Amino acid sequence: MIKKRFSGSARRARNIIWNAAGRYGFETPFMAFYPNGTPDGYFNMVVGLVEKWLGLSRVWAFFARYGGDRRAEEFDELLWLGLENCVYEKELAERPILERLRKARAEEFFDMQKRLSRQQTEMQSMLVYTQQEARWASVSGRSVLLSPRERRMAEALSFPGVLDAEGVVAAMEAFLLEFFRFVPPSEPAAPKKPGALASLLLRHEHKRRDTLLVRTGTAEGDHPRAVQVTHWGLGRYIGPSAEDEAYIRAVFGENLLAGRELHALENELCCGIDEGCRLWLTAPSAPAAGSGAETRETASAREDAARQHKKNEAFLHEHSRAVQGSIRRLTARIDAVLSSFLRREPEPSRAGRIRPETAYRLPLLGDTRVFLRDGEERESELCVELLLDASQSRMNVQEIIASEAYIIARSLENVHIPVRVLAFRSLRGFTVLERLKDWDEHGCEGVLRYFAGGWNRDALALETVGRLKSDIALQDRQRMLLVLTDASPNDSAPLAATDTLLSREYEGAAAVKAAEDAVRSLRAGGMRVGAVFHGSTAHIENVHQIYGHAYVRIQKAAQLAQGVSELLLMLLRELRE
């Protein structure tokens, strides 16, 4: 990957470039580095060979022409694959060892992919990754499955060594036209510092855009991605722009929080490590079209969300017998749990405990219903909120999560426990909560509008749920929060700098600690919080750190009734103790 960079190991990278170019002392607009900051020896040599055979200034001039386009970084990375093949063929006769170095770089590519973290995987453009994989697979003798378009693209990026500088520029123009219908302007839109537009790594001085591209899965875990997202970088995070807000509004609809309430909530929560972030509460039924920010991307996102809604409904219908059986079992288990903790509501009776205020009716009116006995319905002292992680890591199990949430919500309704269902994700600096079912809504079909895509800033979502106002009729009830999660918080907007000079990525131990603090804060405020863990064994320690012992792991649908009822029992015991 190529980047303009003059710190750390830049001197070593420049020496490799100068050596390959056969001349020294010139200023290079490109350097190649691995994600950890060490120089990429092979690609730095490629940069030097481009200078030797084609001229870096000519290549830079072409890259600068499309530098203002939002796809510039993808174009850069793809075109460098074409340049690599061209100069490799030109140089091979003079430098036979290049073949061995190229194969070593191919093996290195596949070794690095095995070691990538989830966050690093999400940061990749799948279009670029596919072409890189195709290139290095062909070099190392591996086989790779490509679509017809991907195969044509890989062939087009094999710029032949017979091309001169003008021929390479023509080949790059033809590539962009054929596969992207893009014609670079004849001149750059505005003067830029050398290298700023040619960066193929994260550019810390510029914001990167998250684009929600929902991909409907099959519930079988066979789809590789749900959303194309990238991190902002590690510079000073300035928060989302008006353009970002317009994008969120166009995709998700209007913010149900407004005015003074929103301002107060963001002032309270979007500070510290979440400084610069924004909140957005919406409902899937809120109209999004006609917002003035309609684009092909936003229309596609809504269409894919609607498609996933239909797939959730079809999945529920296809497994209706199993779903209804789960609802019956979970209802019975919850009813049994509640019987130990909640009193039955009294009802008038001809025998039982006398009601002093109505005792006069017995001798005067002959009314024998002046007694009370325990009724069939229990006095509901609880209200339960379900919070569903809707980040892209949930994409392969969207139908399963939607059906599990539906089963839990229906079972709680059956025992007269008010329930609200929210889904959360973060995108472009906004933590978005979708209200799939509200307290006063009867029926749980809205839960099936669940879809996955985006990031998950767990701590901010948890704290927001804790601050959201409940219905007035529920003020005296004990609130319980059940989070359906994979316990892997990860966001593109960084942890804002607090006790350090630089911000840090929102991932790993720091993000887990933030979620743990949020859960502790909710519990201190009186809310009982537990987790239904539906994730990798690698994150077991995360869920234990965040939620303590108040979690259950669900690996099969048959475990849902027992798991959720045990979790409720655990939380009720905490409440009583």
C-alpha positions as CSV (number, residue, x, y, z in Angstrom):
1,M,0.0,0.0,0.0
2,I,1.4,3.4,-1.0
3,K,1.4,6.5,1.1
4,K,3.1,9.9,1.3
5,R,4.9,9.6,4.6
6,F,8.1,11.2,6.0
7,S,8.4,9.9,9.5
8,G,9.7,6.9,11.3
9,S,11.2,4.6,8.7
10,A,10.7,7.0,5.8
11,R,14.5,7.2,5.2
12,R,14.7,3.5,4.7
13,A,11.8,3.5,2.3
14,R,13.3,6.4,0.3
15,N,16.6,4.5,0.0
16,I,14.8,1.4,-1.4
17,I,13.0,3.6,-3.9
18,W,16.2,5.5,-4.9
19,N,18.1,2.2,-5.3
20,A,15.4,0.7,-7.6
21,A,15.2,3.9,-9.6
22,G,18.9,3.9,-10.1
23,R,19.2,7.5,-9.1
24,Y,19.3,9.3,-5.8
25,G,18.1,12.5,-4.1
26,F,14.8,13.1,-5.9
27,E,11.6,13.8,-3.9
28,T,9.2,10.9,-4.2
29,P,5.4,11.6,-3.9
30,F,4.8,7.9,-3.0
31,M,6.1,5.5,-0.3
32,A,4.9,2.0,0.7
33,F,4.3,1.0,4.3
34,Y,2.6,-1.9,6.0
35,P,-0.2,-1.1,8.5
36,N,2.3,-1.3,11.4
37,G,4.4,1.5,9.8
38,T,7.3,-0.6,8.6
39,P,8.4,-0.1,5.0
40,D,7.0,-2.5,2.3
41,G,10.2,-3.5,0.6
42,Y,8.7,-4.9,-2.5
43,F,6.2,-2.1,-3.2
44,N,8.8,0.6,-2.5
45,M,10.9,-1.1,-5.1
46,V,7.9,-0.9,-7.5
47,V,7.7,2.8,-6.8
48,G,11.4,3.2,-7.7
49,L,10.8,1.1,-10.9
50,V,7.9,3.3,-11.9
51,E,10.3,6.3,-11.6
52,K,12.9,4.4,-13.7
53,W,10.6,3.3,-16.5
54,L,7.6,5.7,-16.5
55,G,8.3,8.7,-14.3
56,L,6.6,9.2,-11.0
57,S,5.7,12.8,-11.9
58,R,3.6,11.5,-14.9
59,V,1.8,9.0,-12.7
60,W,1.2,11.5,-10.0
61,A,-0.2,14.0,-12.5
62,F,-2.8,11.4,-13.5
63,F,-3.7,10.4,-10.0
64,A,-4.1,14.1,-9.1
65,R,-6.7,14.5,-11.9
66,Y,-9.3,12.4,-10.0
67,G,-8.1,13.2,-6.5
68,G,-11.3,15.0,-5.6
69,D,-13.5,12.0,-6.4
70,R,-14.8,10.0,-3.4
71,R,-13.5,6.8,-4.9
72,A,-10.0,8.2,-5.3
73,E,-8.3,5.9,-2.8
74,E,-9.9,2.8,-4.4
75,F,-8.7,4.0,-7.8
76,D,-5.2,4.5,-6.5
77,E,-4.9,1.0,-5.0
78,L,-6.3,-0.7,-8.1
79,L,-4.1,1.3,-10.5
80,W,-1.0,0.5,-8.5
81,L,-1.7,-3.1,-9.2
82,G,-1.6,-2.3,-12.9
83,L,1.6,-0.3,-12.5
84,E,3.2,-3.2,-10.5
85,N,2.6,-5.7,-13.4
86,C,3.9,-3.3,-16.0
87,V,7.2,-2.4,-14.3
88,Y,7.7,-6.1,-13.2
89,E,7.7,-7.2,-16.8
90,K,10.0,-4.3,-17.9
91,E,12.6,-5.0,-15.1
92,L,12.5,-8.8,-15.0
93,A,15.1,-9.3,-17.7
94,E,17.6,-7.0,-15.9
95,R,16.8,-8.2,-12.4
96,P,15.9,-11.9,-12.4
97,I,15.6,-12.0,-8.6
98,L,12.5,-9.9,-9.0
99,E,10.5,-13.1,-9.6
100,R,11.5,-14.5,-6.3
101,L,10.8,-11.2,-4.5
102,R,7.3,-11.0,-6.1
103,K,6.4,-14.6,-5.0
104,A,7.6,-13.8,-1.5
105,R,5.3,-10.7,-1.5
106,A,2.4,-12.9,-2.6
107,E,2.9,-15.3,0.2
108,E,3.3,-12.4,2.6
109,F,-0.1,-11.0,1.5
110,F,-1.9,-14.3,2.4
111,D,0.0,-14.6,5.7
112,M,-1.1,-11.0,6.6
113,Q,-4.7,-11.7,5.8
114,K,-4.8,-14.5,8.3
115,R,-3.6,-12.2,11.0
116,L,-5.9,-9.3,10.4
117,S,-8.2,-8.3,13.2
118,R,-11.9,-7.9,12.6
119,Q,-11.5,-4.1,12.6
120,Q,-8.7,-4.3,10.0
121,T,-10.8,-6.6,7.9
122,E,-13.7,-4.1,8.0
123,M,-11.4,-1.3,6.9
124,Q,-10.6,-3.0,3.6
125,S,-12.4,-2.2,0.4
126,M,-13.7,-5.5,-0.8
127,L,-13.3,-4.4,-4.4
128,V,-9.6,-3.7,-3.8
129,Y,-9.1,-6.8,-1.7
130,T,-10.6,-9.1,-4.4
131,Q,-8.2,-7.7,-7.0
132,Q,-5.2,-7.9,-4.7
133,E,-6.1,-11.5,-3.9
134,A,-6.5,-12.3,-7.6
135,R,-3.1,-10.8,-8.3
136,W,-1.2,-12.5,-5.6
137,A,-3.0,-15.8,-6.1
138,S,-1.9,-15.9,-9.8
139,V,1.7,-15.1,-8.7
140,S,1.8,-17.8,-6.0
141,G,-0.1,-20.5,-8.0
142,R,-3.2,-20.4,-5.9
143,S,-6.8,-20.6,-7.3
144,V,-9.3,-18.0,-6.4
145,L,-13.0,-17.8,-7.3
146,L,-13.9,-14.6,-9.3
147,S,-17.0,-13.4,-10.9
148,P,-16.8,-12.7,-14.7
149,R,-16.5,-8.9,-14.0
150,E,-13.8,-9.5,-11.4
151,R,-11.9,-11.7,-13.8
152,R,-12.1,-9.1,-16.5
153,M,-10.9,-6.4,-14.1
154,A,-8.0,-8.5,-13.0
155,E,-7.0,-9.0,-16.7
156,A,-7.3,-5.3,-17.4
157,L,-5.0,-4.5,-14.4
158,S,-2.2,-6.6,-15.9
159,F,-0.7,-3.7,-17.8
160,P,1.8,-5.2,-20.2
161,G,5.5,-4.3,-19.9
162,V,5.6,-3.0,-23.5
163,L,3.7,0.1,-22.6
164,D,5.5,3.5,-22.2
165,A,4.4,6.3,-20.0
166,E,1.7,7.5,-22.4
167,G,0.5,4.0,-22.9
168,V,0.2,3.4,-19.2
169,V,-1.8,6.6,-18.8
170,A,-4.1,5.5,-21.6
171,A,-4.5,2.1,-20.0
172,M,-5.4,3.7,-16.7
173,E,-8.0,5.9,-18.4
174,A,-9.5,2.9,-20.2
175,F,-9.7,0.9,-17.0
176,L,-11.6,3.7,-15.1
177,L,-13.9,4.2,-18.0
178,E,-14.8,0.5,-18.6
179,F,-15.3,-0.6,-15.0
180,F,-16.4,2.7,-13.3
181,R,-17.8,4.7,-16.2
182,F,-15.5,7.4,-14.9
183,V,-13.5,9.9,-17.0
184,P,-10.9,11.9,-15.0
185,P,-11.0,15.6,-15.6
186,S,-8.2,17.0,-17.7
187,E,-6.9,19.0,-14.7
188,P,-7.0,18.6,-10.9
189,A,-10.0,20.3,-9.3
190,A,-7.8,22.3,-7.0
191,P,-4.1,22.4,-6.2
192,K,-3.1,19.9,-3.5
193,K,0.1,19.1,-1.6
194,P,2.1,16.3,-3.4
195,G,1.0,12.9,-2.1
196,A,-2.2,14.0,-0.4
197,L,-4.4,12.5,-3.1
198,A,-2.3,9.5,-3.7
199,S,-2.5,8.0,-0.2
200,L,-3.5,4.3,-0.3
201,L,-3.5,4.0,3.5
202,L,-5.8,5.9,5.9
203,R,-5.1,9.6,5.6
204,H,-5.2,11.1,9.1
205,E,-5.8,14.6,7.9
206,H,-9.0,13.8,6.2
207,K,-12.3,12.2,7.3
208,R,-13.2,8.9,5.7
209,R,-16.9,8.3,4.9
210,D,-18.9,5.4,6.1
211,T,-21.4,4.2,3.5
212,L,-24.3,2.0,4.7
213,L,-24.6,-0.8,2.1
214,V,-26.8,-3.4,3.7
215,R,-26.3,-6.9,2.3
216,T,-29.1,-9.4,3.0
217,G,-27.7,-12.7,4.4
218,T,-29.2,-16.1,4.3
219,A,-29.0,-16.9,8.0
220,E,-26.5,-19.6,7.1
221,G,-23.4,-17.4,7.6
222,D,-22.3,-17.5,4.0
223,H,-22.1,-13.8,3.1
224,P,-18.8,-12.1,3.8
225,R,-19.9,-8.5,4.4
226,A,-22.8,-6.3,5.4
227,V,-21.4,-2.9,5.1
228,Q,-18.4,-1.1,3.6
229,V,-17.0,1.1,6.4
230,T,-13.6,2.7,7.2
231,H,-12.1,4.3,10.3
232,W,-11.8,8.0,10.5
233,G,-8.1,7.8,11.4
234,L,-6.2,8.8,14.5
235,G,-6.1,12.6,14.1
236,R,-8.3,15.0,15.9
237,Y,-11.9,13.9,15.4
238,I,-14.1,16.8,14.7
239,G,-17.4,15.0,14.6
240,P,-20.0,14.5,11.9
241,S,-20.7,17.2,9.4
242,A,-24.0,18.6,8.0
243,E,-23.5,16.3,5.0
244,D,-23.2,13.3,7.4
245,E,-26.4,14.3,9.2
246,A,-28.3,14.6,5.9
247,Y,-27.1,11.1,5.0
248,I,-28.3,9.6,8.3
249,R,-31.6,11.4,7.9
250,A,-32.0,10.1,4.3
251,V,-31.3,6.5,5.3
252,F,-33.0,6.2,8.7
253,G,-35.6,9.0,8.7
254,E,-36.2,11.9,11.0
255,N,-34.7,12.1,14.5
256,L,-37.5,11.4,17.1
257,L,-35.4,13.4,19.6
258,A,-35.5,17.1,18.9
259,G,-34.8,20.5,20.2
260,R,-34.0,20.9,23.9
261,E,-34.3,17.2,24.7
262,L,-31.7,16.2,22.1
263,H,-29.4,19.0,23.0
264,A,-29.5,18.1,26.7
265,L,-29.0,14.4,26.0
266,E,-26.0,15.0,23.7
267,N,-24.5,17.5,26.2
268,E,-24.8,14.8,28.9
269,L,-23.6,11.8,26.9
270,C,-21.5,12.9,24.0
271,C,-18.5,14.0,26.0
272,G,-15.3,12.5,27.3
273,I,-14.3,9.6,25.1
274,D,-17.5,10.1,23.1
275,E,-16.9,13.8,22.4
276,G,-17.9,14.8,18.9
277,C,-20.4,11.9,18.5
278,R,-24.1,12.5,17.9
279,L,-27.3,10.6,18.8
280,W,-30.2,9.7,16.4
281,L,-33.4,8.0,17.6
282,T,-35.7,6.8,14.8
283,A,-38.4,4.3,13.9
284,P,-38.3,2.2,10.7
285,S,-41.7,3.6,9.7
286,A,-40.4,7.2,9.7
287,P,-40.4,8.5,6.1
288,A,-36.9,9.0,4.7
289,A,-37.5,9.8,1.1
290,G,-37.7,13.4,0.0
291,S,-35.3,14.6,2.6
292,G,-33.2,16.5,0.1
293,A,-30.3,14.1,0.5
294,E,-31.6,11.3,-1.7
295,T,-28.8,9.5,-3.6
296,R,-28.4,6.1,-5.1
297,E,-26.6,5.0,-2.0
298,T,-29.4,6.0,0.4
299,A,-32.1,4.6,-1.8
300,S,-30.1,1.3,-2.1
301,A,-29.7,1.1,1.7
302,R,-33.4,1.5,2.3
303,E,-34.3,-1.0,-0.4
304,D,-31.9,-3.6,1.0
305,A,-33.3,-3.0,4.5
306,A,-36.8,-3.6,3.2
307,R,-35.6,-6.7,1.5
308,Q,-34.1,-8.0,4.7
309,H,-37.5,-7.3,6.4
310,K,-39.1,-9.6,3.9
311,K,-36.5,-12.2,4.5
312,N,-37.0,-12.0,8.3
313,E,-40.8,-12.5,7.8
314,A,-40.2,-15.4,5.4
315,F,-37.8,-17.0,7.9
316,L,-40.3,-16.7,10.7
317,H,-43.1,-18.1,8.5
318,E,-40.9,-21.0,7.4
319,H,-40.0,-21.9,11.0
320,S,-43.4,-21.0,12.5
321,R,-43.9,-24.2,14.3
322,A,-40.5,-24.0,16.0
323,V,-41.1,-20.3,16.8
324,Q,-44.5,-20.9,18.3
325,G,-43.1,-23.8,20.4
326,S,-40.3,-21.5,21.7
327,I,-42.8,-18.8,22.6
328,R,-44.9,-21.3,24.5
329,R,-41.9,-22.7,26.4
330,L,-40.5,-19.3,27.2
331,T,-43.9,-17.9,28.2
332,A,-44.3,-20.8,30.6
333,R,-40.8,-20.4,32.0
334,I,-41.1,-16.6,32.5
335,D,-44.5,-17.2,34.2
336,A,-42.9,-19.7,36.6
337,V,-40.0,-17.3,37.3
338,L,-42.4,-14.4,38.0
339,S,-44.6,-16.5,40.3
340,S,-41.7,-16.5,42.8
341,F,-41.2,-12.8,42.8
342,L,-44.4,-11.0,41.7
343,R,-47.7,-11.0,43.7
344,R,-50.9,-12.0,42.0
345,E,-53.3,-9.1,41.5
346,P,-56.2,-9.4,43.9
347,E,-59.8,-9.8,42.6
348,P,-63.2,-9.6,44.2
349,S,-64.5,-12.9,45.5
350,R,-67.2,-14.5,47.7
351,A,-64.5,-15.8,50.1
352,G,-61.0,-14.7,51.1
353,R,-59.8,-11.6,52.8
354,I,-62.5,-9.1,53.8
355,R,-62.4,-5.7,52.2
356,P,-63.3,-3.3,55.1
357,E,-64.3,-0.5,52.8
358,T,-67.0,-2.6,51.1
359,A,-68.0,-4.8,54.1
360,Y,-71.2,-2.7,54.6
361,R,-72.6,-4.0,51.3
362,L,-73.0,-7.6,52.7
363,P,-75.7,-6.9,55.3
364,L,-77.3,-3.9,53.5
365,L,-77.3,-5.1,49.9
366,G,-76.7,-8.8,50.3
367,D,-73.6,-8.4,48.1
368,T,-71.3,-11.4,48.9
369,R,-68.4,-10.2,46.7
370,V,-66.8,-8.1,49.5
371,F,-63.8,-10.4,49.8
372,L,-60.4,-10.5,47.9
373,R,-58.5,-13.5,46.6
374,D,-55.4,-13.8,44.4
375,G,-56.3,-13.5,40.8
376,E,-54.9,-15.2,37.8
377,E,-53.0,-12.1,36.6
378,R,-49.9,-11.0,38.4
379,E,-49.1,-7.5,39.5
380,S,-46.6,-6.4,36.8
381,E,-43.8,-4.5,38.5
382,L,-41.4,-4.9,35.6
383,C,-40.9,-3.4,32.2
384,V,-38.2,-4.9,29.9
385,E,-36.2,-3.4,27.1
386,L,-34.5,-5.4,24.4
387,L,-31.4,-3.8,22.8
388,L,-30.2,-5.5,19.6
389,D,-26.7,-5.1,18.3
390,A,-27.3,-4.2,14.6
391,S,-23.7,-3.8,13.5
392,Q,-22.3,-5.5,10.4
393,S,-20.9,-8.3,12.5
394,R,-24.5,-9.6,12.9
395,M,-25.2,-9.7,9.2
396,N,-24.9,-13.5,8.8
397,V,-27.5,-14.1,11.6
398,Q,-30.0,-11.3,10.9
399,E,-33.0,-13.6,10.5
400,I,-32.0,-15.6,13.7
401,I,-31.6,-12.4,15.8
402,A,-34.9,-11.0,14.5
403,S,-36.7,-14.2,15.3
404,E,-35.1,-14.5,18.8
405,A,-36.1,-10.9,19.6
406,Y,-39.6,-11.6,18.3
407,I,-39.9,-14.7,20.6
408,I,-38.6,-12.9,23.7
409,A,-40.9,-9.9,23.1
410,R,-44.0,-12.0,22.4
411,S,-43.3,-14.2,25.5
412,L,-43.0,-11.1,27.7
413,E,-46.2,-9.7,26.3
414,N,-48.0,-13.0,27.0
415,V,-47.3,-12.5,30.7
416,H,-48.3,-8.8,30.6
417,I,-44.8,-7.4,30.9
418,P,-44.4,-4.2,28.9
419,V,-41.6,-4.4,26.4
420,R,-39.7,-2.1,24.1
421,V,-37.3,-3.2,21.4
422,L,-34.5,-1.1,20.1
423,A,-31.7,-1.8,17.6
424,F,-28.5,0.1,17.6
425,R,-25.6,0.8,15.3
426,S,-23.1,3.7,14.7
427,L,-22.4,5.3,11.4
428,R,-20.6,8.5,10.4
429,G,-20.2,9.6,14.0
430,F,-23.9,9.0,14.8
431,T,-25.1,6.4,17.2
432,V,-28.5,5.4,15.7
433,L,-31.1,3.7,17.8
434,E,-34.1,2.3,15.8
435,R,-37.3,1.8,17.8
436,L,-38.7,-1.5,16.5
437,K,-41.4,-1.8,19.1
438,D,-42.6,0.7,21.6
439,W,-44.1,0.1,25.0
440,D,-47.7,0.7,24.0
441,E,-47.6,-1.2,20.7
442,H,-49.5,-4.5,20.7
443,G,-47.9,-7.2,18.6
444,C,-44.2,-7.6,17.8
445,E,-44.1,-7.6,14.0
446,G,-42.1,-4.4,14.0
447,V,-39.2,-6.4,15.4
448,L,-38.9,-8.1,12.0
449,R,-37.7,-4.9,10.5
450,Y,-34.3,-5.6,12.1
451,F,-31.3,-5.4,9.8
452,A,-27.6,-5.3,10.3
453,G,-25.0,-2.9,8.9
454,G,-22.6,-0.3,10.4
455,W,-20.5,-0.2,13.5
456,N,-21.4,-0.6,17.2
457,R,-20.4,2.0,19.9
458,D,-21.9,-0.1,22.7
459,A,-21.1,2.2,25.6
460,L,-22.9,5.2,24.1
461,A,-25.9,3.1,23.0
462,L,-26.3,1.6,26.5
463,E,-26.1,5.0,28.2
464,T,-28.6,6.5,25.8
465,V,-31.1,3.7,26.5
466,G,-30.7,4.4,30.2
467,R,-31.5,8.1,29.6
468,L,-34.5,7.7,27.3
469,K,-37.8,8.6,28.9
470,S,-40.2,5.8,29.6
471,D,-44.0,6.0,29.3
472,I,-45.5,7.9,32.3
473,A,-47.5,4.8,33.2
474,L,-44.2,2.8,33.6
475,Q,-42.4,5.2,35.9
476,D,-42.9,3.1,39.0
477,R,-41.9,-0.1,37.3
478,Q,-38.5,-1.7,37.7
479,R,-36.6,-1.4,34.3
480,M,-34.7,-4.3,33.0
481,L,-32.5,-4.2,29.9
482,L,-31.6,-7.4,27.9
483,V,-28.9,-6.8,25.3
484,L,-28.6,-9.2,22.4
485,T,-24.9,-8.9,21.7
486,D,-21.6,-10.4,20.4
487,A,-19.7,-8.4,23.0
488,S,-17.3,-6.9,20.4
489,P,-17.7,-3.1,20.5
490,N,-16.0,-1.4,17.5
491,D,-16.6,2.0,15.9
492,S,-15.1,4.1,13.1
493,A,-15.2,7.3,15.2
494,P,-12.3,7.0,17.7
495,L,-12.2,7.3,21.4
496,A,-11.7,11.0,21.9
497,A,-8.5,12.1,23.5
498,T,-8.9,12.6,27.3
499,D,-5.7,11.9,29.3
500,T,-3.6,11.4,26.1
501,L,-2.7,13.7,23.3
502,L,-4.0,11.5,20.5
503,S,-7.3,9.7,20.1
504,R,-7.4,5.9,20.0
505,E,-9.3,3.5,17.8
506,Y,-12.7,2.5,19.3
507,E,-11.9,-1.2,19.6
508,G,-10.4,-3.9,21.8
509,A,-9.8,-3.5,25.5
510,A,-10.5,0.3,25.6
511,A,-14.0,-0.2,23.9
512,V,-14.8,-3.1,26.2
513,K,-13.8,-1.1,29.3
514,A,-16.1,1.8,28.1
515,A,-19.0,-0.7,27.7
516,E,-18.3,-2.1,31.2
517,D,-18.4,1.4,32.7
518,A,-21.7,2.1,30.9
519,V,-23.3,-1.0,32.4
520,R,-22.0,-0.2,35.8
521,S,-23.5,3.3,35.5
522,L,-26.9,1.9,34.5
523,R,-26.9,-0.5,37.4
524,A,-26.0,2.2,39.8
525,G,-29.0,4.1,38.5
526,G,-31.3,1.2,39.4
527,M,-31.6,-0.6,36.1
528,R,-31.0,-4.3,35.9
529,V,-28.9,-5.2,32.9
530,G,-28.1,-8.6,31.4
531,A,-26.9,-10.0,28.1
532,V,-28.0,-12.7,25.7
533,F,-24.6,-13.6,24.2
534,H,-24.7,-14.8,20.6
535,G,-21.1,-14.6,19.4
536,S,-17.7,-16.1,19.1
537,T,-15.9,-18.0,21.9
538,A,-13.1,-15.4,21.5
539,H,-15.4,-12.8,23.0
540,I,-16.5,-14.8,26.1
541,E,-14.1,-12.8,28.3
542,N,-15.5,-9.5,26.9
543,V,-19.1,-10.4,27.8
544,H,-18.0,-11.5,31.2
545,Q,-16.1,-8.2,31.8
546,I,-19.0,-6.1,30.6
547,Y,-21.9,-7.8,32.2
548,G,-20.4,-9.8,35.0
549,H,-22.3,-13.0,35.7
550,A,-25.5,-11.5,34.2
551,Y,-25.4,-13.2,30.8
552,V,-26.4,-16.4,29.1
553,R,-24.9,-17.8,25.9
554,I,-27.3,-18.9,23.2
555,Q,-25.7,-21.2,20.6
556,K,-28.9,-22.9,19.4
557,A,-32.5,-21.8,19.1
558,A,-33.6,-24.6,21.4
559,Q,-31.6,-22.9,24.2
560,L,-33.4,-19.7,24.1
561,A,-36.3,-20.4,26.5
562,Q,-34.1,-21.8,29.2
563,G,-31.4,-19.2,28.7
564,V,-33.6,-16.1,28.8
565,S,-35.7,-17.4,31.7
566,E,-32.5,-18.1,33.7
567,L,-31.3,-14.6,32.9
568,L,-34.5,-13.1,34.1
569,L,-34.4,-15.2,37.3
570,M,-30.8,-14.0,37.8
571,L,-31.8,-10.3,37.4
572,L,-34.9,-10.7,39.7
573,R,-32.7,-12.2,42.4
574,E,-30.3,-9.2,42.1
575,L,-33.3,-7.0,42.4
576,R,-34.6,-8.6,45.6
577,E,-31.2,-8.8,47.2
